[in-house]
Amino acid sequence: MSSPMRAPTSYKLTKDSFETLKKADISEDVLKKAESIRDREVFGKTAFEGALKTAIGDEEAKKSAGVFLSSATQTPPQLTAFSAPLMKSIVPLIFLLFVLPGIAYGYAAKTVKSHRDIVEGMSKSMSSMGYYIVLAFFASLFIAAFAQSNIGALMAIKGANFLKALAMPGQVTIVGIIVLTGIVNLMVGSASAKWALLAPIFVPMLMQLGLSPELAQAAYRIGDSSTNIITPLMPYFPLVVVFAQKYVKDTGIGTIVSLMLPYSIAFFVTWVIFLTIYWLLGLPLGLQAPYTYP
């Protein structure tokens, strides 16, 4: 019996499922109707039967529900599945995990004497979030407008094509890719979005130069991580500003950028040196992760 905190067994009709159903002499008309739930993951046997009834009708579902169930791809209950009760309750669980020990400590340390002290403490903590909410609101508008303008994508593609046209030696090209990634990171905060933009250009280009995709990703990660803390487009940048204001009241975006810039440069130079040393010594990037592409 599965735990109540786990998601129920999921059922999905895949391409292979339809092949099995054809062999089981399910009519083409029924299969055509069942296409509406193809590749849809349904959690629980009852929910799957309900979806099947909606798709092919009650009469057909009664006759062939067993065949559909046996042919569907089944995934056993998962504790960390998105639909699991545990994961759906993760926010209140985290809240209780922190608030209960905090209350217990407050009473033990005599800093909390009644529920009013608890409410006052929570209110004081949340009062500092006002600046963050306002800053995040305007930052989200700017990020959305910037994304719709496609300026970041245009610069990424133009820059990558420029590096390709230069036809420089492998080591110099890798440093160029790191620099370009760091610059693009200032305008495109999402790591996955940047990789989606740059990978289709970087990976084939380096493979043509005899450099491996693993090396391309290592170079990308260096450029991406080095400038994270100096780009206001990083999703957590407003939160960093708010935390800094607890210690220096007049802290702003420019303060954080100017403070972190030396660290960003130091990280950039250090990681480039590390990658170069690894490359020269022939140390692998990872398991079966070479530097060259045959």
C-alpha positions in Angstrom: 0.0 0.0 0.0 1.4 3.4 -1.0 2.0 6.1 1.5 -0.7 8.9 1.6 2.1 11.4 1.2 3.1 10.0 -2.2 1.5 10.7 -5.6 -0.8 7.9 -6.8 0.4 5.6 -9.7 0.3 7.5 -12.9 -1.0 6.2 -16.3 0.0 7.4 -19.7 -1.1 6.2 -23.2 2.1 6.4 -25.3 2.9 5.4 -28.9 3.7 1.9 -27.7 0.4 1.7 -25.9 -1.5 2.4 -29.1 0.5 -0.3 -30.9 -0.5 -2.7 -28.1 -4.2 -1.6 -28.3 -4.2 -2.2 -32.1 -2.9 -5.8 -31.6 -5.7 -6.2 -29.0 -8.3 -5.6 -31.7 -9.4 -2.2 -30.4 -11.3 -0.5 -33.3 -9.8 2.3 -35.2 -12.7 4.6 -34.2 -12.1 4.0 -30.5 -8.3 4.6 -31.0 -9.0 7.8 -32.8 -11.1 9.0 -29.9 -8.5 8.0 -27.4 -5.9 10.2 -29.2 -7.3 13.1 -27.1 -5.6 11.6 -23.9 -2.5 10.4 -25.7 0.8 11.3 -23.8 -1.3 12.8 -21.0 -0.2 11.7 -17.5 -3.1 10.9 -15.3 -2.6 10.1 -11.6 -4.7 7.3 -10.1 -6.7 4.5 -11.6 -10.0 6.1 -11.0 -8.9 9.4 -12.7 -7.6 7.4 -15.7 -10.8 5.6 -16.1 -12.7 8.9 -15.9 -10.5 10.4 -18.6 -11.0 7.3 -20.7 -14.8 7.6 -20.4 -14.7 11.2 -21.4 -12.6 10.3 -24.4 -14.2 7.2 -25.8 -17.6 7.1 -24.1 -19.1 5.1 -21.2 -20.0 2.0 -23.2 -16.6 1.6 -24.8 -14.8 2.4 -21.6 -16.7 -0.4 -19.7 -15.8 -2.9 -22.4 -12.1 -2.0 -22.9 -11.0 -0.2 -19.7 -8.9 -3.3 -18.6 -7.1 -3.4 -21.9 -6.3 0.3 -21.8 -5.1 0.1 -18.2 -2.8 -2.8 -19.0 -1.3 -1.1 -22.1 -0.8 2.2 -20.4 2.7 3.1 -19.2 2.6 3.1 -15.4 4.8 5.1 -13.0 4.8 3.9 -9.4 4.0 6.3 -6.6 6.6 9.0 -6.1 7.2 10.9 -2.9 8.7 13.9 -4.7 6.3 14.0 -7.7 4.7 17.4 -8.3 1.2 15.9 -7.6 2.3 14.2 -4.4 0.5 15.6 -1.3 3.9 16.2 0.3 5.1 18.4 -2.5 1.8 20.3 -2.6 2.2 21.1 1.1 5.9 22.0 0.9 5.3 25.7 1.6 3.4 25.3 4.8 5.7 22.5 5.9 8.8 24.7 5.4 7.0 27.5 7.3 6.2 25.2 10.3 9.7 23.8 10.1 11.2 27.2 10.9 8.4 28.9 12.9 7.9 26.1 15.5 11.6 25.9 16.6 11.8 29.7 16.6 8.8 30.0 18.9 10.2 27.3 21.2 13.5 29.0 21.3 11.8 32.4 22.0 9.9 31.0 25.0 13.1 29.2 26.3 15.2 32.4 26.0 12.4 34.5 27.6 12.3 36.8 24.5 8.8 35.6 23.7 6.2 35.9 26.4 2.9 35.8 24.5 1.4 35.4 21.0 1.7 39.2 20.6 5.5 39.0 20.6 5.4 36.3 17.9 3.2 38.5 15.7 5.4 41.5 16.3 8.6 39.5 15.4 7.0 38.3 12.2 5.8 41.8 11.3 9.3 43.2 11.9 10.9 40.6 9.6 8.3 41.2 6.8 8.6 45.0 7.0 12.0 44.9 5.3 10.4 43.1 2.3 8.5 46.2 1.2 11.5 47.6 -0.6 12.1 44.2 -2.3 8.5 44.0 -3.5 8.6 47.4 -5.0 12.0 46.8 -6.6 10.9 43.3 -7.9 7.8 44.8 -9.5 9.7 47.4 -11.6 12.5 44.9 -12.3 10.0 42.4 -13.6 8.6 45.0 -16.0 12.1 45.8 -17.2 13.0 42.2 -17.7 9.8 41.5 -19.6 10.3 44.5 -21.9 14.0 43.5 -22.4 13.0 39.9 -23.3 10.4 41.1 -25.8 12.9 43.4 -27.5 15.2 40.4 -28.2 18.3 42.6 -27.8 20.0 40.0 -25.6 19.3 37.2 -28.2 20.5 39.5 -31.0 23.8 40.3 -29.2 24.4 36.7 -28.3 23.9 35.4 -31.9 25.9 38.3 -33.4 28.7 37.8 -30.9 29.0 34.1 -31.4 29.0 34.5 -35.2 31.7 37.1 -34.9 33.9 34.6 -32.9 33.3 32.0 -35.5 34.3 34.3 -38.3 37.6 35.2 -36.6 38.7 31.5 -36.8 41.1 31.9 -33.8 43.1 29.1 -32.1 41.1 26.8 -29.8 42.4 28.3 -26.5 41.7 31.9 -27.6 38.3 30.9 -28.9 37.4 29.4 -25.5 38.4 32.6 -23.7 36.4 34.6 -26.2 33.3 32.4 -25.5 33.8 32.9 -21.8 33.9 36.7 -22.2 30.9 36.7 -24.5 28.9 34.5 -22.1 29.7 36.9 -19.3 28.6 39.9 -21.3 25.4 38.2 -22.4 24.7 37.2 -18.8 24.5 40.9 -17.9 21.4 41.1 -20.2 19.9 37.6 -20.0 19.5 36.5 -16.4 18.2 33.0 -17.0 21.0 30.4 -17.3 18.8 28.0 -19.3 17.6 30.7 -21.6 21.2 31.8 -22.4 22.2 28.2 -23.0 19.2 27.7 -25.4 20.5 30.8 -27.3 24.2 30.1 -27.3 24.4 26.3 -27.4 23.2 25.8 -31.0 26.0 28.2 -32.1 28.8 27.4 -29.6 28.6 23.6 -29.7 28.7 23.0 -33.5 31.3 25.8 -33.9 33.7 24.3 -31.4 33.1 20.8 -32.7 34.2 22.1 -36.2 37.4 23.4 -34.4 37.9 20.0 -32.8 36.8 21.0 -29.3 34.3 18.9 -27.4 30.7 19.9 -26.3 31.8 19.3 -22.7 34.5 22.0 -23.0 31.9 24.3 -24.5 29.6 23.9 -21.5 32.5 24.3 -19.1 33.4 27.6 -20.7 29.8 28.7 -20.7 29.5 27.9 -17.0 32.6 30.0 -16.2 31.2 33.0 -18.1 27.7 32.6 -16.6 28.8 32.3 -13.0 31.4 35.0 -13.0 29.0 37.9 -13.7 25.9 36.7 -11.9 26.4 38.9 -8.9 26.9 42.1 -10.9 23.8 41.9 -13.2 20.6 43.5 -11.9 18.7 41.0 -14.1 19.6 38.2 -11.8 16.2 37.2 -10.1 17.7 37.3 -6.6 19.5 40.6 -7.0 16.8 42.6 -5.4 16.9 40.2 -2.4 20.7 40.8 -2.1 20.0 44.5 -2.0 17.4 44.1 0.8 19.7 42.0 2.9 22.6 44.5 2.4 20.3 47.3 3.6 20.0 45.7 7.0 23.6 46.7 7.6 24.0 49.7 5.3 20.8 51.7 5.0 21.6 53.6 1.8 22.6 50.5 -0.2 21.3 50.4 -3.7 21.8 48.5 -7.0 24.9 50.6 -7.9 26.4 49.9 -4.4 26.1 46.1 -4.8 27.5 46.2 -8.4 30.5 48.3 -7.4 31.2 46.2 -4.3 31.0 42.9 -6.2 32.8 43.9 -9.4 36.3 43.1 -8.0 35.1 39.7 -6.9 33.5 39.1 -10.3 36.7 39.9 -12.1 38.7 37.7 -9.6 36.4 34.8 -10.1 36.6 35.2 -13.9 40.4 35.3 -14.0 40.7 32.4 -11.5 38.3 30.1 -13.3 40.0 30.8 -16.7 43.4 30.0 -15.2 42.0 26.8 -13.6 40.5 25.7 -16.9 43.7 26.4 -18.8 45.8 24.5 -16.2 43.4 21.5 -16.4 43.6 21.6 -20.2 47.4 21.8 -20.3 47.8 19.0 -17.8 45.2 16.8 -19.6 43.1 16.5 -16.5 39.6 15.4 -17.5 36.6 17.7 -17.1 34.6 14.8 -15.8 33.8 11.2 -16.4 34.4 10.6 -20.1 34.5 14.3 -20.8 37.5 15.1 -23.1 38.6 18.5 -24.3 38.9 17.5 -28.0 36.3 16.3 -30.4 37.5 13.6 -32.9 
